[in-house]
Amino acid sequence: MSLEDALLNVWRQSLAENKKTVTLEGESFPVRSTAKRKLKQIDFQFDGKDLRGLEQNPDTKSRWAAMARDGKKVMQFLEAGRYVAVVADGKVHLYAPKN
């Protein structure tokens, strides 16, 4: 499974299918909600990396937030506090790594 496939799986199970637990390569990860906004959040491991999926806050000024306000399902993915990718309406966009 590629990183893109893993991210799409997490997005689909948590946002599109509203599952309480995400299953990825035989491991289960709970879907939690953030304290303030009740946005969905999933901490998971893939390929030896600790990743976090975080539902897009629709109240920010980004283009991803605009998509979320329009009813699209958008999830940002972070590794060690850095945004690495976003899945918006079933499409994966990887951010270029910063050197």
C-alpha distances in whole Angstrom, upper triangle without the diagonal:
4,7,8,6,7,10,11,10,13,15,15,16,18,20,20,20,22,21,22,19,15,13,10,8,12,14,16,17,20,21,24,27,28,32,34,32,30,27,23,22,19,18,15,13,9,9,13,14,16,15,18,17,21,22,24,28,30,33,32,33,30,29,26,28,30,27,27,31,31,29,25,22,21,19,19,17,19,18,21,23,22,21,17,16,18,16,20,20,17,16,14,17,16,19,20,21,24,26
4,5,5,6,9,10,11,13,14,15,17,18,20,20,21,23,22,23,20,17,15,12,11,15,16,18,18,21,21,24,26,27,31,33,31,29,26,23,21,18,18,15,13,9,9,13,13,15,14,16,16,19,21,23,26,28,31,30,30,27,26,23,26,28,25,25,29,29,27,24,21,20,18,17,15,16,16,19,21,19,18,14,13,15,14,18,19,15,14,12,13,12,16,17,17,21,23
4,5,5,6,9,10,11,12,14,15,17,18,19,20,21,20,22,19,15,15,11,12,15,15,17,16,19,19,22,23,24,28,29,27,26,23,20,18,15,15,12,11,8,8,11,10,12,11,13,13,16,18,19,23,25,28,26,27,24,23,20,23,25,23,23,27,27,25,22,19,17,15,14,11,13,12,16,17,16,14,11,10,12,12,15,17,14,13,10,11,10,13,14,14,18,20
4,5,5,6,9,10,11,12,14,15,16,16,18,20,20,21,19,16,15,12,14,17,17,18,18,20,19,22,23,24,28,29,27,25,22,19,18,16,16,14,14,11,12,15,14,15,13,14,13,16,17,18,22,23,26,25,25,22,21,18,21,23,20,20,24,24,22,19,16,15,13,13,11,13,14,18,19,17,14,11,9,10,9,12,14,11,9,6,8,8,12,14,15,19,21
4,6,5,6,9,10,10,12,14,15,15,16,18,18,20,17,13,13,10,11,14,15,16,16,19,18,21,23,25,28,30,27,26,22,19,18,16,16,14,13,11,12,15,15,16,14,15,14,17,18,19,23,24,28,27,28,24,23,20,23,24,21,21,25,25,23,19,17,16,14,15,13,16,16,20,21,20,17,14,12,12,11,14,14,11,10,9,12,12,15,18,19,22,25
4,5,5,6,9,10,11,12,14,15,15,17,16,17,14,11,10,7,9,12,12,13,13,15,15,18,20,22,25,27,25,23,20,17,15,12,13,10,10,7,10,13,12,13,11,12,11,14,16,18,22,24,27,26,27,24,23,20,22,25,22,21,25,25,23,20,16,15,13,13,11,13,14,17,19,18,16,13,11,12,11,14,15,12,12,10,13,12,16,18,18,22,24
4,5,5,6,9,10,11,12,13,14,15,15,16,14,11,12,10,12,15,14,14,13,15,14,17,18,19,23,24,22,21,17,14,13,11,12,10,11,9,12,14,12,12,10,10,8,11,12,14,18,20,23,22,23,20,20,16,18,21,18,18,21,22,20,16,13,12,9,9,8,11,12,16,16,15,13,11,8,8,7,11,12,10,10,8,10,10,13,16,17,20,23
4,6,5,6,9,10,10,10,12,14,14,16,15,11,12,11,13,16,16,15,15,16,15,18,19,21,24,25,23,21,18,15,14,13,15,13,14,12,15,18,16,16,13,13,10,13,13,15,18,20,23,23,24,21,19,16,18,20,17,17,20,20,18,14,12,11,10,11,11,14,16,19,20,18,16,13,10,9,7,9,10,7,8,7,10,12,15,18,19,23,26
4,5,5,6,8,10,10,10,12,11,14,12,8,8,7,10,12,12,12,12,14,13,16,18,20,24,26,23,21,18,15,14,12,13,12,13,12,14,17,16,16,13,13,11,14,14,16,20,22,25,25,26,24,23,19,21,23,20,19,22,22,20,16,13,13,11,13,12,15,17,20,21,20,18,16,13,12,10,13,12,10,11,11,14,15,18,21,22,25,28
4,6,5,6,8,10,10,11,10,11,10,6,8,8,11,13,12,11,9,11,10,13,15,17,20,22,20,18,14,11,10,8,10,9,11,11,14,16,14,13,11,10,8,10,11,14,17,19,23,23,24,22,21,18,19,21,19,17,21,21,19,16,12,12,9,11,10,13,14,18,18,18,16,14,12,11,10,12,13,11,12,11,14,15,17,21,21,24,27
4,6,5,6,7,9,10,10,12,12,9,11,11,15,16,16,14,13,13,11,13,14,16,20,21,18,16,13,10,10,10,12,12,14,14,17,19,17,16,13,11,8,9,9,11,15,16,20,20,22,19,18,14,16,18,15,14,17,17,15,12,8,8,7,9,10,13,16,19,18,18,15,14,11,9,7,9,9,8,10,10,12,14,16,20,21,24,27
4,6,6,5,6,8,9,12,12,9,11,11,15,16,16,14,14,14,12,15,16,19,22,23,20,18,15,12,13,12,15,14,16,16,19,21,20,19,16,15,11,13,12,14,17,18,22,23,24,22,20,17,18,20,16,15,18,18,15,12,9,10,10,13,13,17,19,23,22,22,19,18,15,12,9,10,9,7,11,11,15,17,20,23,24,27,30
4,6,6,5,6,6,8,8,6,8,10,13,14,13,11,11,11,9,13,15,17,21,22,20,17,15,11,12,11,13,13,15,15,19,21,20,18,16,14,11,13,12,15,18,20,23,24,26,24,23,19,20,22,19,17,20,20,17,15,12,13,12,14,14,18,20,23,22,23,20,19,17,15,12,14,13,11,14,15,18,19,22,25,26,29,32
4,6,6,5,5,7,7,7,10,12,15,16,15,12,10,9,7,10,11,14,17,19,16,13,11,8,9,8,12,12,15,16,20,21,19,17,14,12,9,10,9,13,15,17,20,21,24,22,21,17,18,20,17,15,18,19,15,14,10,11,9,12,13,16,18,21,20,21,18,18,16,14,12,13,13,12,15,15,18,19,21,25,25,28,31
4,6,5,8,10,11,10,13,15,18,19,18,16,14,13,10,12,12,14,18,18,15,13,10,8,10,11,14,15,18,19,22,24,22,20,17,14,10,10,8,11,13,14,18,19,21,19,19,15,15,17,14,12,15,15,12,10,7,8,8,12,13,17,19,22,21,21,18,18,16,13,10,11,10,10,13,14,17,19,21,24,26,28,31
4,6,8,12,13,12,14,16,19,20,19,17,16,15,13,15,15,18,21,22,19,16,14,12,14,14,17,18,20,20,24,26,24,22,19,17,14,14,11,14,16,16,20,21,23,21,20,16,17,18,15,13,16,15,12,10,7,10,11,14,16,19,22,25,24,24,21,21,18,15,11,11,9,9,13,14,17,20,22,26,27,30,34
4,6,9,10,10,12,14,18,18,18,15,15,14,12,15,16,19,22,23,20,17,15,12,14,14,17,18,20,20,24,26,24,23,20,18,15,15,14,16,19,19,23,24,27,25,24,20,20,22,19,16,19,19,15,14,11,13,14,17,18,21,24,27,26,26,23,23,20,18,15,15,13,12,16,17,20,22,25,29,30,33,36
4,7,9,10,13,15,19,19,18,15,13,12,9,11,12,15,18,19,17,14,12,10,12,12,16,17,20,21,24,26,24,22,19,17,14,14,12,15,17,18,21,23,25,24,23,20,19,21,19,16,18,18,15,14,11,13,13,16,17,20,23,25,25,25,23,23,20,18,15,16,14,14,18,19,22,23,26,29,30,33,36
4,5,7,10,13,16,16,14,11,11,9,7,10,12,16,19,21,18,15,14,11,12,11,14,15,18,19,22,24,22,20,18,16,14,14,14,17,19,21,24,25,28,26,26,22,22,24,22,19,21,22,18,17,14,16,15,17,18,20,22,25,24,25,23,23,21,19,17,18,17,16,19,20,23,24,26,30,30,33,36
4,7,10,13,17,16,14,10,9,6,5,8,10,14,16,19,17,14,13,10,11,10,13,14,17,19,22,23,22,19,17,15,14,14,14,18,19,21,24,26,29,27,27,24,23,26,24,20,23,24,21,20,16,17,16,18,18,20,22,24,23,25,23,24,22,20,19,20,19,19,22,22,24,25,27,31,31,33,36
4,7,10,13,12,10,6,6,4,5,9,12,15,18,21,19,16,15,11,11,9,11,11,14,16,19,20,19,17,15,14,13,14,15,19,21,23,26,27,30,28,28,24,24,27,25,22,25,26,23,21,17,18,16,18,17,19,20,22,22,24,22,22,21,20,18,20,20,19,21,21,23,24,26,29,29,32,34
4,6,10,10,8,6,5,6,7,11,14,16,20,22,20,17,15,12,11,8,10,9,11,12,16,17,16,15,13,12,11,13,14,18,20,23,26,26,29,27,26,23,23,26,23,21,24,25,22,20,16,16,14,16,15,17,18,20,21,22,20,19,18,17,16,18,18,16,18,18,20,21,23,26,26,29,32
4,7,6,5,4,6,9,10,14,17,20,23,26,24,21,19,15,14,11,12,10,11,11,14,16,16,15,14,14,13,16,17,21,24,26,29,29,32,29,29,25,26,29,26,24,28,28,25,23,19,19,17,18,16,18,19,21,23,23,22,21,19,19,17,20,20,17,19,19,21,22,24,27,27,30,32
4,5,5,6,8,11,13,16,19,21,25,27,26,23,20,17,15,12,12,8,9,8,11,13,13,13,12,13,13,16,18,21,24,27,30,30,31,29,28,25,26,29,26,25,28,29,26,23,20,19,16,17,15,17,17,20,21,21,20,18,17,18,16,19,20,17,18,17,19,19,22,24,24,27,29
4,6,8,11,14,16,20,23,25,28,31,29,27,24,21,19,15,14,11,10,9,10,12,14,14,14,16,16,20,21,25,28,30,33,33,35,32,31,28,30,32,29,28,32,32,29,26,23,22,20,20,18,19,19,21,23,24,23,20,20,20,19,22,22,19,20,19,21,21,24,25,25,28,30
4,7,10,13,16,19,23,25,28,31,30,27,25,21,19,16,15,12,11,11,13,14,16,16,16,18,18,21,23,26,29,32,35,35,37,34,34,30,32,34,32,30,33,34,31,28,25,24,22,23,20,21,21,23,25,26,25,23,23,23,22,25,25,22,23,22,25,24,27,29,28,31,33
4,7,10,13,16,20,22,25,28,27,24,22,19,16,13,12,9,9,10,12,13,14,13,14,15,16,19,21,24,27,30,32,32,35,32,32,29,30,33,30,28,32,33,30,27,24,23,20,21,18,19,19,21,22,24,23,22,21,22,21,24,24,22,23,22,24,23,26,28,27,30,32
4,7,10,13,16,19,22,25,24,21,19,16,14,10,10,8,10,12,15,15,15,14,14,14,14,17,18,22,25,27,30,30,33,31,31,27,28,31,29,26,29,30,27,25,22,21,19,19,17,18,19,20,22,23,23,22,21,21,20,23,23,21,23,22,24,24,26,28,28,30,33
4,7,9,13,15,18,21,20,18,16,12,10,7,7,6,9,11,15,15,14,12,11,11,11,13,15,19,21,24,27,27,30,28,28,25,25,28,26,24,27,28,25,23,20,19,16,17,15,16,16,18,19,20,20,19,19,19,18,21,22,20,22,20,22,22,24,26,26,28,30
4,6,10,13,15,18,18,15,14,10,9,6,8,9,12,15,18,18,17,14,13,11,11,13,14,18,20,23,25,26,29,27,28,24,24,27,25,22,25,27,24,22,19,18,16,17,16,17,18,19,19,21,21,21,20,19,19,21,22,21,23,22,24,24,25,28,28,30,32
4,7,10,13,16,14,11,10,6,6,5,8,10,13,16,20,20,18,15,13,10,9,10,11,14,16,19,21,22,25,24,25,21,21,24,22,19,21,23,20,19,15,15,13,14,14,15,17,19,18,20,19,19,18,17,16,18,19,18,20,20,22,22,24,27,27,29,31
4,7,9,12,12,9,8,6,5,6,9,12,15,18,22,21,19,16,14,11,10,10,11,14,15,18,20,21,24,23,24,21,20,23,22,19,21,23,21,20,16,16,14,15,15,15,17,18,18,20,19,20,20,18,18,20,20,21,23,22,23,23,24,28,27,29,32
4,6,9,8,5,5,5,6,9,11,14,18,21,24,24,21,18,16,12,11,9,9,12,12,15,17,18,22,21,23,19,18,21,20,17,18,21,19,18,15,15,13,14,15,16,18,19,18,20,19,21,20,18,18,19,20,21,23,22,23,24,24,28,28,29,32
4,6,6,5,5,6,7,10,12,16,19,22,25,25,22,18,16,12,11,9,9,11,11,14,15,16,19,19,21,18,17,20,20,17,18,21,19,19,17,15,13,14,15,15,17,18,16,18,17,20,19,18,19,19,21,22,24,23,23,24,23,27,26,27,30
4,6,6,8,10,10,13,15,19,22,25,28,28,25,21,19,16,15,12,13,14,13,16,16,17,21,22,24,21,19,22,23,19,20,23,22,22,20,19,17,17,18,18,20,20,18,20,20,23,23,21,22,23,24,26,27,26,27,27,27,30,29,30,33
4,6,8,11,12,16,18,21,25,27,31,30,27,23,21,17,16,13,13,13,11,13,13,14,18,19,22,19,17,20,21,17,18,21,20,21,19,18,17,17,19,19,22,21,19,21,20,23,23,21,22,22,24,26,27,27,27,27,27,30,29,30,33
4,5,9,11,15,17,21,24,26,30,29,26,23,20,16,15,11,10,10,8,10,10,12,16,17,19,16,14,17,17,14,14,18,16,17,16,15,14,15,17,18,21,22,19,20,19,22,21,19,19,19,20,23,24,24,24,25,25,28,28,29,32
4,6,9,12,15,19,22,24,28,28,25,22,19,15,14,11,9,11,10,12,13,15,19,19,21,18,15,18,18,14,15,18,16,17,15,14,14,15,17,18,21,22,19,21,20,22,21,19,19,19,20,21,23,23,24,25,25,29,29,30,33
4,6,10,13,16,20,22,25,25,22,19,16,13,10,7,5,7,7,10,12,13,17,16,18,14,13,16,15,12,13,16,14,14,12,11,10,11,13,15,18,19,17,18,16,19,17,15,15,15,16,18,20,19,20,21,22,25,26,27,30
4,7,10,13,17,19,22,23,20,17,14,10,8,6,5,9,10,12,15,16,19,18,19,16,15,18,16,13,15,18,15,14,11,11,9,11,12,14,16,18,17,18,16,17,16,14,14,14,15,16,18,18,19,20,21,24,25,26,30
4,7,10,13,16,19,19,16,13,11,7,6,5,6,10,11,15,17,17,20,19,20,16,16,19,18,15,18,20,18,17,13,12,9,10,10,11,13,15,14,15,14,15,15,13,14,15,17,17,19,17,18,19,19,23,22,24,27
4,6,10,12,16,16,14,11,8,6,5,7,9,13,15,18,20,20,23,21,22,19,19,22,21,18,21,23,20,19,15,13,10,11,9,10,12,14,14,15,14,15,14,14,14,16,18,17,18,17,18,18,19,22,22,24,26
4,7,10,14,13,11,7,6,4,6,9,12,15,17,21,22,22,25,23,24,21,21,25,23,21,24,26,24,22,18,16,13,12,10,9,10,11,12,14,14,14,14,15,16,18,20,19,20,18,19,18,19,22,21,22,25
4,7,10,10,8,6,5,6,8,11,14,17,20,23,25,25,27,25,26,22,23,26,25,23,26,28,25,23,19,17,14,13,10,10,10,12,14,15,15,14,14,15,16,19,21,19,20,17,19,17,19,21,20,22,24
4,7,6,5,5,6,8,11,14,17,20,23,26,28,27,29,27,27,24,26,29,27,25,29,30,28,25,22,20,16,15,12,11,10,12,14,15,15,14,15,16,17,21,22,20,21,18,19,17,19,20,19,21,23
4,5,5,7,7,10,12,16,18,21,24,27,29,28,30,27,27,24,26,29,27,26,29,30,28,25,22,20,16,15,12,12,11,13,16,16,15,13,14,16,16,20,21,19,19,16,17,15,17,19,17,20,22
4,6,9,10,13,15,19,22,24,27,30,32,31,32,29,29,26,28,31,29,29,32,33,31,28,25,23,19,18,15,14,12,14,17,17,17,14,15,18,18,22,24,21,21,17,18,16,18,19,17,20,21
4,7,9,13,16,19,22,25,27,31,33,31,33,30,30,28,29,33,31,30,34,35,33,30,27,24,21,19,15,14,11,13,16,16,17,15,17,19,21,24,26,24,23,20,21,18,19,20,18,20,21
4,6,10,13,16,19,21,24,27,29,27,29,26,27,24,26,29,28,27,30,32,30,27,24,21,18,16,12,10,7,9,12,13,13,12,14,16,18,22,24,22,21,18,18,15,16,17,15,17,18
4,7,10,13,17,19,21,25,27,25,27,25,26,23,24,28,27,25,28,30,28,26,22,20,16,14,11,9,6,7,10,11,13,12,14,16,17,21,23,22,21,18,19,16,17,18,16,18,20
4,7,10,13,15,18,21,23,22,24,21,22,19,21,24,23,21,25,26,25,22,19,16,12,10,7,6,5,7,9,10,10,9,10,12,14,17,20,18,18,15,15,14,14,16,15,17,19
4,6,10,12,15,18,20,19,21,19,20,17,18,21,20,18,22,24,22,20,16,14,10,8,6,5,7,9,9,10,9,10,10,11,13,16,18,17,17,15,15,14,15,17,17,18,21
4,7,9,12,15,18,17,19,17,18,14,15,18,17,15,18,20,18,16,12,10,6,6,5,7,9,12,11,12,10,10,9,9,10,12,14,14,15,13,14,13,14,18,17,20,23
4,6,9,12,14,14,16,15,16,12,12,16,15,12,16,18,16,14,11,9,5,5,6,8,11,13,11,12,10,12,11,9,10,12,14,15,15,14,15,15,15,19,19,20,24
4,6,9,12,12,15,13,14,10,10,13,12,9,12,14,12,11,8,6,4,6,9,11,15,17,15,15,13,14,12,10,10,10,12,13,14,14,15,16,17,20,21,23,26
4,6,9,9,11,10,10,7,6,10,9,7,10,12,11,10,8,5,5,6,10,12,16,18,15,15,12,14,12,9,10,9,12,14,14,14,14,15,15,19,20,22,25
4,6,6,10,9,11,9,6,10,10,8,9,12,12,12,11,9,9,9,13,14,18,19,16,16,14,17,15,13,13,13,15,17,18,18,17,19,18,22,23,23,27
4,6,8,9,10,8,4,7,8,5,5,9,9,10,10,9,11,12,16,17,21,23,20,19,17,19,17,14,14,13,14,17,18,18,18,20,20,23,25,25,29
4,7,9,11,10,6,8,11,9,8,12,13,14,14,13,14,14,18,19,23,24,20,20,18,21,19,17,18,16,18,21,21,21,21,22,21,24,26,26,30
4,6,9,9,6,8,11,10,10,13,15,15,15,13,14,13,16,17,21,22,18,17,15,18,17,15,17,15,18,21,20,20,19,20,19,21,23,23,26
4,7,8,6,7,11,11,11,13,15,15,16,14,15,14,18,19,22,23,20,18,16,19,18,16,17,16,18,21,20,20,18,20,18,21,22,22,25
4,5,5,6,9,10,11,13,15,14,14,12,13,12,15,16,20,21,18,16,13,16,14,12,14,13,16,18,17,17,15,16,14,17,19,19,23
4,5,5,6,9,10,11,13,11,13,11,13,12,16,18,21,23,20,18,15,16,14,12,13,11,13,16,14,15,13,15,14,17,20,20,24
4,5,5,6,9,10,11,9,9,7,9,9,13,15,18,21,18,16,13,14,12,9,9,7,10,13,12,12,11,13,13,17,19,20,24
4,5,5,6,9,10,9,10,8,10,10,14,16,20,22,19,18,15,17,14,11,12,10,12,15,15,16,15,17,16,20,22,22,26
4,5,5,6,9,9,11,10,13,14,17,20,23,25,22,21,18,19,17,14,14,11,12,16,16,17,16,19,18,22,24,25,28
4,5,5,7,5,8,7,11,12,16,19,23,25,23,21,18,18,15,12,11,8,9,12,12,14,14,17,17,21,23,25,29
4,5,5,5,6,6,9,11,15,18,22,24,21,20,17,18,16,12,11,8,9,13,14,15,15,18,19,22,24,26,29
4,5,7,9,10,13,15,19,21,25,27,24,23,20,22,19,16,15,12,12,16,17,19,19,21,22,25,27,28,32
4,6,9,10,14,16,20,23,27,29,27,25,22,23,20,16,15,12,11,15,16,18,19,22,22,26,28,30,34
4,6,9,13,16,19,22,26,28,26,25,22,23,20,16,14,11,9,13,15,17,18,22,23,26,29,30,34
4,6,10,13,16,20,23,26,24,23,19,20,16,12,10,7,6,9,11,13,15,18,19,23,26,27,31
4,7,10,13,17,20,23,21,21,17,17,14,11,8,6,5,8,10,12,14,17,18,22,24,26,30
4,7,10,13,17,20,18,17,13,14,11,7,6,4,6,8,9,10,11,13,15,18,20,22,26
4,7,10,14,16,15,14,11,11,9,6,5,7,9,10,10,10,11,12,13,17,18,20,24
4,7,10,13,11,10,7,8,6,4,7,9,12,12,12,10,10,10,10,14,15,17,20
4,7,10,9,8,6,6,5,6,8,11,14,14,13,10,10,9,10,13,13,15,18
4,7,6,5,4,5,7,9,12,15,18,17,17,14,13,11,10,13,12,13,16
4,5,5,7,6,9,12,15,18,21,20,19,16,15,12,12,13,11,13,15
4,6,9,10,13,15,18,21,24,24,23,19,18,15,14,15,13,13,15
4,7,9,12,14,17,20,23,23,22,19,17,15,14,15,13,13,15
4,6,9,12,15,18,21,21,20,16,14,12,10,11,9,10,12
4,6,8,12,14,18,18,16,13,11,9,7,10,9,10,14
4,7,11,14,17,16,14,11,9,6,5,8,7,10,13
4,7,10,13,12,10,7,6,4,5,9,10,13,16
4,6,10,10,8,6,5,7,8,12,13,16,19
4,7,6,5,4,6,9,11,15,17,19,23
4,5,5,7,8,11,13,17,19,22,25
4,6,9,11,14,17,20,23,25,29
4,7,10,13,16,19,22,25,28
4,7,10,13,16,19,22,25
4,6,10,13,15,18,22
4,6,10,12,15,19
4,6,9,12,15
4,6,9,12
4,6,9
4,6
4
